[in-house]
Amino acid sequence: MVWRAATEADVARVLPFLDAHIQSSMFLLENLSQHGLGSDHPNGLTFWVQAQGNGVFGISNAGTVLMQMPEASAQDWQEAGALLGARAIHGVLGDAPQVRSFVAANGLEGHPCQLDSDDPGFLLDLDDLTVEMRDDEALISVREAPRALMDNWRTAYEIEALQSPPEKARIKGPKDIDQFIARDSHRVLLVDGAPVAMCGYNTTYEDTVQVGGVYTPPDLRGRGYARRVVGRHMAECRARGARRAVLFAASEEAARAYQAIGFRRAGTFALVLFSEPAHLRAGLVEPCT
């Protein structure tokens, strides 16, 4: 098969194809719909399509590799890797079987990782959402919550969920909260006025939201707060017109919480984040110097 550089006409053509694989295509869908081709935004993509129209592949300006080609062979992924030239690769995200095939085909399996995880994916038709409402609980925007506490929570999330080094997490955590406030994307659950859990969406595309950043402090876990904050936030998204929600769960406990409000299993999502960027040359990995 043959990869070729995508055109704007290709972008319009592949959006329905990606929508048909929504669970593992949300990052591609948002990046393409928000930035198109040629953007200098960190999420802007250099993007290729299969000539037969059954596969797409790209790398963001920030160095994240994304793909959607369910029937790809090892040779397809080798040819895709060759397209990257000297680009620095910071991570590979997507449908787990595809990510694992791309990583293996391009000799990336032994490269040092910050995070290397296959997580169960979930999909929810928001008409099937089950929401538990309690009189002593309320949902507020992250901008209304105590800022120092939100910074601490997000920093802890970066360390626990994404395995970021603490020094990096302490910088990135507050920056993430700034973005959440600007986008109005995250909500905090209060019990008797005290914050107990946070959730939000990290990606949107038309009528679909991708849940992300769900966090409950360790000493407050096991009380159903994550389930209820996600349920109430998704109800709010539904009221604003969202029809579907997708997510991937980092633990069995989280998976049970999501299933309790109506999410059903839908594939497996892989997150491979390198602790140092990789370069591909002639199919071999060369560490950055």
C-alpha positions as CSV (number, residue, x, y, z in Angstrom):
1,M,0.0,0.0,0.0
2,V,1.0,3.6,-0.5
3,W,1.0,6.5,1.9
4,R,0.7,10.0,0.4
5,A,0.6,13.5,2.0
6,A,-3.0,14.5,2.8
7,T,-4.8,17.5,1.2
8,E,-7.6,19.5,2.6
9,A,-10.0,17.5,0.5
10,D,-8.6,14.4,2.2
11,V,-9.3,15.8,5.6
12,A,-13.0,16.3,4.8
13,R,-13.1,12.7,3.4
14,V,-11.4,11.0,6.3
15,L,-13.5,12.6,9.1
16,P,-16.4,10.1,8.6
17,F,-13.9,7.2,8.5
18,L,-12.4,8.4,11.8
19,D,-15.9,8.9,13.3
20,A,-16.7,5.3,12.6
21,H,-13.7,4.4,14.8
22,I,-14.5,7.1,17.4
23,Q,-13.2,5.4,20.5
24,S,-9.6,5.5,19.3
25,S,-9.8,8.5,17.0
26,M,-10.7,11.4,19.2
27,F,-7.3,13.1,19.3
28,L,-7.1,12.8,15.5
29,L,-10.6,14.1,15.0
30,E,-10.2,17.1,17.3
31,N,-6.8,18.0,15.9
32,L,-7.9,17.8,12.3
33,S,-11.3,19.6,12.8
34,Q,-9.7,22.3,15.0
35,H,-6.4,22.9,13.1
36,G,-6.6,21.3,9.7
37,L,-3.3,21.0,7.9
38,G,-0.3,23.4,8.1
39,S,-1.1,24.8,11.6
40,D,1.8,25.8,13.8
41,H,-0.3,24.9,16.9
42,P,1.3,22.2,19.1
43,N,-1.6,19.9,18.1
44,G,-1.3,20.7,14.4
45,L,-0.6,17.6,12.3
46,T,1.7,16.5,9.5
47,F,-0.7,14.0,8.0
48,W,-0.7,11.2,5.5
49,V,-3.5,9.0,4.0
50,Q,-3.5,5.6,2.4
51,A,-4.3,5.9,-1.3
52,Q,-7.1,3.4,-0.9
53,G,-8.7,5.5,1.8
54,N,-8.6,2.9,4.5
55,G,-5.9,4.4,6.8
56,V,-4.5,7.6,8.2
57,F,-1.3,8.5,10.0
58,G,0.2,11.7,11.4
59,I,2.5,13.3,13.9
60,S,1.6,16.5,15.8
61,N,4.0,19.5,16.1
62,A,4.5,18.4,19.7
63,G,5.8,15.0,18.5
64,T,2.8,12.7,19.2
65,V,2.2,10.0,16.6
66,L,-1.4,9.2,15.9
67,M,-2.9,6.6,13.5
68,Q,-6.1,4.8,12.4
69,M,-5.7,1.9,10.1
70,P,-7.3,-1.3,11.5
71,E,-6.1,-3.6,8.7
72,A,-2.5,-2.3,8.6
73,S,0.4,-4.7,8.1
74,A,3.9,-4.4,9.6
75,Q,5.1,-3.1,6.2
76,D,2.5,-0.4,6.3
77,W,3.8,0.8,9.7
78,Q,7.4,0.6,8.6
79,E,6.5,2.8,5.6
80,A,4.7,5.1,7.9
81,G,7.7,5.4,10.2
82,A,9.9,6.2,7.3
83,L,7.7,9.2,6.6
84,L,8.8,10.8,9.9
85,G,12.4,11.3,8.8
86,A,14.3,13.1,11.5
87,R,11.2,14.2,13.5
88,A,11.5,13.7,17.2
89,I,8.8,11.3,18.5
90,H,7.6,12.0,22.1
91,G,4.8,9.5,22.2
92,V,2.5,7.1,20.3
93,L,-1.3,7.1,21.1
94,G,-4.2,5.1,19.7
95,D,-5.9,1.8,19.3
96,A,-3.7,-0.6,21.2
97,P,-3.1,-3.3,18.5
98,Q,-2.2,-0.6,16.0
99,V,0.1,1.2,18.4
100,R,1.9,-2.0,19.3
101,S,2.3,-2.9,15.7
102,F,3.8,0.5,14.8
103,V,6.1,0.4,17.8
104,A,7.4,-3.1,16.9
105,A,7.7,-2.4,13.2
106,N,9.9,0.7,13.9
107,G,12.2,-0.7,16.6
108,L,10.7,1.4,19.4
109,E,10.0,-1.4,21.9
110,G,13.1,-0.8,23.9
111,H,13.0,2.9,24.0
112,P,12.9,4.5,27.5
113,C,9.3,5.3,28.5
114,Q,7.7,7.6,31.0
115,L,4.4,5.7,30.5
116,D,3.7,2.5,28.5
117,S,0.1,1.4,29.1
118,D,-2.8,-0.4,27.4
119,D,-6.0,0.7,29.0
120,P,-9.6,-0.6,28.4
121,G,-11.7,1.8,26.3
122,F,-15.3,2.7,27.0
123,L,-18.1,4.2,25.0
124,L,-21.4,5.7,26.2
125,D,-24.6,6.9,24.4
126,L,-25.5,9.7,26.7
127,D,-29.2,8.7,26.5
128,D,-28.1,5.7,28.5
129,L,-26.3,7.7,31.2
130,T,-27.1,6.8,34.8
131,V,-26.7,9.8,37.2
132,E,-26.8,9.7,40.9
133,M,-27.8,13.0,42.6
134,R,-27.3,13.6,46.3
135,D,-28.6,16.6,48.2
136,D,-25.3,17.2,50.0
137,E,-23.4,17.3,46.7
138,A,-22.9,20.0,44.1
139,L,-20.9,20.4,40.9
140,I,-18.9,23.5,40.2
141,S,-16.5,24.7,37.5
142,V,-12.8,24.2,38.2
143,R,-12.5,28.0,38.1
144,E,-14.7,28.2,41.2
145,A,-12.7,25.7,43.2
146,P,-9.7,26.7,45.4
147,R,-6.8,27.3,43.0
148,A,-4.0,26.0,45.1
149,L,-5.9,22.7,45.7
150,M,-6.6,22.3,42.0
151,D,-2.9,22.8,41.2
152,N,-2.0,20.2,43.8
153,W,-4.6,17.7,42.5
154,R,-3.5,18.1,38.9
155,T,0.2,17.8,39.9
156,A,-0.6,14.6,41.8
157,Y,-2.5,13.3,38.7
158,E,0.5,13.9,36.5
159,I,2.7,11.9,38.8
160,E,0.3,9.0,39.4
161,A,-1.6,8.6,36.2
162,L,1.0,9.8,33.7
163,Q,4.1,8.9,35.7
164,S,5.6,12.3,35.2
165,P,8.8,13.2,37.1
166,P,7.7,15.3,40.1
167,E,9.7,18.3,39.0
168,K,8.0,18.2,35.6
169,A,4.6,17.6,37.1
170,R,4.9,20.7,39.4
171,I,5.4,22.9,36.3
172,K,2.8,21.2,34.1
173,G,0.0,20.8,36.7
174,P,-0.8,24.5,37.1
175,K,-0.5,25.1,33.4
176,D,-3.1,22.4,32.8
177,I,-5.4,24.1,35.3
178,D,-5.0,27.3,33.4
179,Q,-6.1,25.5,30.2
180,F,-9.1,23.9,32.0
181,I,-10.2,27.3,33.2
182,A,-9.8,28.8,29.8
183,R,-11.8,26.0,28.1
184,D,-14.3,25.6,31.0
185,S,-13.7,21.8,30.5
186,H,-13.4,20.5,34.0
187,R,-15.8,20.2,37.0
188,V,-15.3,19.6,40.7
189,L,-17.6,17.6,43.0
190,L,-18.4,19.2,46.4
191,V,-19.7,17.3,49.4
192,D,-21.0,19.7,52.0
193,G,-19.1,22.4,50.3
194,A,-15.7,20.6,50.3
195,P,-14.0,19.5,47.0
196,V,-13.7,15.7,46.8
197,A,-13.1,14.9,43.1
198,M,-12.5,16.4,39.7
199,C,-13.2,15.3,36.1
200,G,-13.3,16.9,32.7
201,Y,-13.0,16.3,29.0
202,N,-9.7,16.5,27.2
203,T,-11.0,16.3,23.6
204,T,-14.3,17.1,21.8
205,Y,-15.5,16.4,18.3
206,E,-19.0,17.5,17.2
207,D,-21.4,15.7,19.5
208,T,-18.8,13.5,21.3
209,V,-16.6,14.3,24.4
210,Q,-13.6,12.3,25.6
211,V,-13.5,12.2,29.4
212,G,-10.1,12.8,30.9
213,G,-8.4,14.0,34.0
214,V,-10.6,12.1,36.5
215,Y,-9.0,12.5,39.9
216,T,-9.9,11.7,43.5
217,P,-7.4,12.2,46.3
218,P,-6.2,8.9,47.7
219,D,-7.7,9.4,51.2
220,L,-11.2,10.0,49.6
221,R,-11.3,7.1,47.3
222,G,-13.7,4.2,47.5
223,R,-16.7,6.4,48.2
224,G,-18.1,6.7,44.7
225,Y,-17.0,10.3,44.1
226,A,-15.4,9.6,40.8
227,R,-18.5,7.8,39.5
228,R,-20.7,10.7,40.6
229,V,-18.5,13.6,39.3
230,V,-18.3,12.0,35.9
231,G,-22.0,11.2,35.8
232,R,-23.0,14.7,36.7
233,H,-20.5,16.3,34.3
234,M,-21.7,14.1,31.5
235,A,-25.3,15.0,32.3
236,E,-24.3,18.7,31.9
237,C,-22.6,17.9,28.6
238,R,-25.7,16.1,27.4
239,A,-27.8,19.1,28.3
240,R,-25.5,21.2,26.0
241,G,-25.9,18.9,23.1
242,A,-23.4,16.1,23.5
243,R,-24.7,12.7,22.4
244,R,-21.7,10.4,23.1
245,A,-18.8,10.0,25.5
246,V,-15.6,8.0,25.3
247,L,-12.8,7.3,27.7
248,F,-10.1,4.9,28.7
249,A,-9.7,3.6,32.2
250,A,-6.4,3.5,34.1
251,S,-7.5,0.8,36.6
252,E,-10.1,-1.9,37.2
253,E,-11.5,0.3,40.0
254,A,-12.0,3.1,37.6
255,A,-13.5,0.8,35.0
256,R,-16.1,-0.4,37.4
257,A,-17.0,3.2,38.3
258,Y,-17.5,4.0,34.6
259,Q,-19.6,0.9,33.9
260,A,-21.8,1.8,36.8
261,I,-23.0,4.9,35.0
262,G,-23.5,3.2,31.7
263,F,-20.2,3.1,29.8
264,R,-19.6,-0.2,27.9
265,R,-16.3,-1.7,26.8
266,A,-15.0,-0.6,23.4
267,G,-11.5,-1.7,22.5
268,T,-8.2,-0.9,24.2
269,F,-6.3,2.3,24.0
270,A,-2.5,2.5,24.2
271,L,-0.5,5.4,25.6
272,V,3.3,5.2,25.0
273,L,5.0,8.3,26.3
274,F,8.8,8.4,25.9
275,S,11.0,9.7,28.7
276,E,13.4,10.9,26.0
277,P,12.4,11.6,22.4
278,A,13.2,9.1,19.7
279,H,14.3,9.6,16.1
280,L,13.7,7.0,13.4
281,R,16.2,6.6,10.6
282,A,16.1,3.8,8.1
283,G,13.8,1.9,10.5
284,L,16.2,2.1,13.4
285,V,15.8,4.2,16.6
286,E,18.5,6.7,17.3
287,P,18.5,8.4,20.7
288,C,18.5,12.2,20.8
289,T,21.8,13.8,21.8
